[in-house]
Amino acid sequence: MKKKTRVQSKRLIYSAYFKEANSIYIGLTKNLKVRKQGHLNNDNSAVYQHIEEYGYEPVFGELTEMLDEEEAQKQEEYWVN
């Protein structure tokens, strides 16, 4: 009988930079394109709320390459702090 192994999913750390407010949001995602759309269309998102408050969209960018989930979580904490 084969032993089941857990497949690690990959994630990357991204930023949403609000130049005018000199503020940055750091996040973790599997797919930045999909996550960006989620932020722009979900009124519960901190990024969406910032857009509504200040009237401009952030510049999204990748801070890391795709990483194993555990390493990505460590990196997210590093970038946030």
C-alpha positions as CSV (number, residue, x, y, z in Angstrom):
1,M,0.0,0.0,0.0
2,K,1.4,3.4,-1.0
3,K,1.9,6.0,1.7
4,K,0.0,9.2,0.9
5,T,2.2,12.3,0.8
6,R,1.0,15.8,1.2
7,V,1.7,17.9,-1.8
8,Q,3.0,21.3,-0.8
9,S,1.3,24.1,-2.6
10,K,3.4,27.0,-3.7
11,R,2.7,30.6,-2.7
12,L,4.4,34.0,-3.2
13,I,4.6,37.2,-1.2
14,Y,3.2,40.3,-2.8
15,S,2.8,43.9,-2.0
16,A,0.1,46.5,-2.8
17,Y,1.9,49.8,-2.6
18,F,0.0,53.1,-2.2
19,K,2.5,55.7,-3.3
20,E,0.4,58.7,-2.4
21,A,-0.1,57.5,1.2
22,N,3.4,55.9,1.4
23,S,1.7,52.7,2.7
24,I,2.1,49.1,1.7
25,Y,-0.1,46.0,2.2
26,I,1.8,42.7,2.3
27,G,0.0,39.4,1.4
28,L,0.4,35.8,0.5
29,T,-1.2,34.2,-2.6
30,K,-1.1,31.3,-5.0
31,N,-2.1,33.5,-8.0
32,L,-1.4,37.3,-7.9
33,K,-3.6,38.1,-10.8
34,V,-6.6,36.4,-9.2
35,R,-5.8,37.9,-5.7
36,K,-5.5,41.4,-7.2
37,Q,-9.0,41.1,-8.7
38,G,-10.2,39.8,-5.3
39,H,-8.9,42.9,-3.6
40,L,-10.3,45.3,-6.2
41,N,-13.8,43.7,-6.1
42,N,-14.3,42.7,-2.4
43,D,-15.5,45.5,-0.1
44,N,-14.2,43.5,2.9
45,S,-10.6,43.7,1.6
46,A,-8.3,46.1,3.4
47,V,-6.9,47.1,0.0
48,Y,-10.4,47.8,-1.4
49,Q,-11.2,49.9,1.7
50,H,-8.0,51.9,1.3
51,I,-8.9,52.6,-2.4
52,E,-12.4,53.7,-1.3
53,E,-11.0,56.0,1.4
54,Y,-8.2,57.6,-0.7
55,G,-9.5,57.3,-4.2
56,Y,-6.6,55.6,-6.0
57,E,-5.4,52.0,-6.7
58,P,-2.1,50.6,-5.5
59,V,0.7,49.2,-7.5
60,F,0.9,45.4,-7.1
61,G,4.2,43.6,-7.2
62,E,5.8,40.2,-6.3
63,L,8.3,40.3,-3.4
64,T,9.3,36.6,-3.7
65,E,9.3,33.8,-6.2
66,M,6.9,30.9,-5.6
67,L,7.8,29.2,-2.3
68,D,6.7,26.2,-0.4
69,E,3.7,27.1,1.7
70,E,5.6,26.9,5.0
71,E,8.5,29.0,3.8
72,A,6.0,31.5,2.3
73,Q,4.3,31.9,5.6
74,K,7.7,32.6,7.3
75,Q,8.6,35.1,4.6
76,E,5.2,36.9,4.9
77,E,5.8,37.4,8.6
78,Y,9.3,38.7,7.8
79,W,8.0,41.3,5.3
80,V,5.1,42.4,7.5
81,N,7.4,43.0,10.5
